[in-house]
Structure formats: structure tokens, C-alpha cells
Amino acid sequence: MKKIGKPFLQLITLSMSLLALASVLVGVIALVLFFSYSGVNLPSWEDEPVLAQVEMVKPVSKALMDPVGMWQAPDWTQVDQEENAELIKYGRDLIANTSEYLGPNGKVKKISNGLNCQNCHLQAGTVPLGNNYSAVTSTYPKVRGRSGMSEDVQMRINGCFQRSLNGDALANDSKEMKAMVAYMDWLGQGVPKGEKPIGAGIYQLPYLDRAADPIKGKTVYEKECVACHMSDGQGLPKPDGTGYTYPPLWGEHSYNQKAGLFRVSRFAGYVKANMPFGATYENPILTDEEAWDVAAYVNSLDRPDRDFPKDWPDISKKPIDHPFGPYADEFPEQQHKFGPFNPIQEALAKKK
């Protein structure tokens, strides 16, 4: 066998190197084509749009409050041990399915707008920072600035029927009223008289340094809320006409202008801790600004109004964001409705 000459070996080595280099180049070109057609941007040192996209990603949300010590509802599986278990169960059902019993087509009475109490008091009033009922029994009766008198639990429930449910009051001696009170008493068991447990009511969102903006809020609504509450804000009615799977947020079937959620701070705190679907106080989805702005948008739209001429006998007791005058200060109604609220708060503090 003849020996292969050195020049020939060098030629073979060079050819193999060129083939390897060509393979690498083909691989690179293939990757570029793949990313180009798949819509993925390849980063580069000067690729500013990619950096801008990274900056737009929301940071991971932190819990609004420490869950340690947070109120938790009693174990529902133990309710049958109560002497009045059937009344408590009926009360819970009334809270969860108010419209079925007391709505426009209610099978007991027709006295409300089709909403359920749990549309505002989540999961029948059991969710921490979901406007729960944990402090009802422990804090009522109490004097409230809105009425200027001592209110018992029954008066407070009827306030919701007339405002949030835009309907009529229940008789205090009715089975329905007794059942709802029994259920709230059961939820509040173990809460010392005069105390509010951690996680009661609605989250108090820090004030913005600007007014809440309905225009920005509309953008938030269209991005985060339309899937459940629809583009027209009228929610998703149940096919059987007994209420709503998702409630209307404005219009003739929503809460009226004297309801608590018509205060922008209440709506903002409520959605911050609970909305959109999947959000909790431990894992909020909206930023503070988004929560304020979407609250301003929803509350800027038409809804029923009712006259309660005896409200706020002492106007100095009105909350900072009460949306209707007169006021005990010189700030305009528009600012009381949407803010900024810090100047009002600072002015009130100087008077004290």
C-alpha cells in the first residue's frame, strides 16, 4: 500500500475543517430563521425594545397583610352540632343566593335587584379582607355616623338591602332576618365583644398622590374585568333568571349611589385584595394605581340613586371620600369623590 503524501493529508484536514465550519454556519442560520418565524426576538446589546418589554413586566406582588393571626371562618362541617343548625344553614343560603329567595323573581319575596349578598361579602362572608362578617356580632349594636344613631345588626342588614341591593327592608321578625343574624352570629363565634379580628372588612388601600383616573381605569377594566362582568358592565345573568353568575357593576341592576362600594376607597380596597378572579390578599394582581383607577371608572358610570334624607346628620362625620356634599371643609365634591385625598386628610388633621 502506498503511503499518503503529507500535502494530501493537509488537504483532507483543511476540507474537514471547512465542512465543520459550514455545518456550524448552517446551524446558526437555521436558528435565526426559526426564531424569526416563531416571533421570538433575539436579544442584542443594542436591542432597546426588548429591554423596554422586560421593564413593563409587573413585579411579583407581595401579600397585603401577614396571614399569621388572620381570621378564619369556623369549620362549616361542624355546624350540625348547633341547636339552631337549620336556621344557620338557611341564613348562609340566603347570603349566598339572595336573589333566588328575595330577588326580582324571588320565591319568598320580591324585594331586591338580583344581586346576592355574597357579591360584596365573598363566599358568604367568609373570606379574609373579602368584606367578611367576622366582626358583625362583636361590634353591633354601635353608633354610626351615617345614621347618627345606634344601629343593631338588623338595621345594618336592611341598610344593605336598601342600598347595595337597591331594594326594600326585611321585617326584623321574619324568618329570613332571623336566619341571616343566626349565621352571622355563628361566623363571629369566639371574637371578643368590641373587637375586630385581623382581616375583618375591606383592605384600606394607601391614598394616591393624584386623583383616581376613570380614563385609566377603563383600560384596566377592559384588560382585567370584561371576562366576567362583560364590556357593558352588566355581568353574566343565570339562565334560569334567579340572579347572576357575575354581577353587574353599573346600570339599573347594580348597587345604588348610597351603597358603601360607591365610595371609591371601598371599591379600590375590595378589588385590590380580591379581583380579578384568582386574586387574594396573599397574591394580589392589580397594582395600587390600577385598583384606584378601575374603582373610579366603575363608580363614574350610571347607576340607581335613592334619597336618604336622614343620612349624615353631622356632616363632619362624613368619610374623606364620601362622594356627595355638603362637607365640613372647603374641598370640592369632585375631589372628595376621586381625590387626591391626602390634602383633605392633612387639612382635617390640622383642625383637630
Buried (B, 14 or more C-beta within 10 A) or exposed (E): EEEEEEEEEEEEEEEEEEEEEEEEEEEEEEEEEEEEEEEEEEEEEEEEEEEEEEEEEEEEBEEBBEBEEBBBBBEBEEBEEBEBBEBBBBBBBBBBBBBBBBBBEBEBBEBBBBBBBBBBBBEBBBBBBBBBBBBBBBBBEEEBBBBBEEBEBBBBBBBBBBBBBBBEBBEBEBBBBBBBBBBBBBBBEEBEEEEBBBBBBBBEBEBBEEBBBBEBBBBBBEEBBEEBBBEEBBBBBEEEEBBBEBBBBBBEBBBBBBBBBBBBBBBBBBBBBBBBEEBBBBEBBBBBBBBBBBBBBBBBBEBBEEEEEEBBEEBEBBBBBBBBBEBEBEBEEEBBBBBBBBBBEEEBEEEE
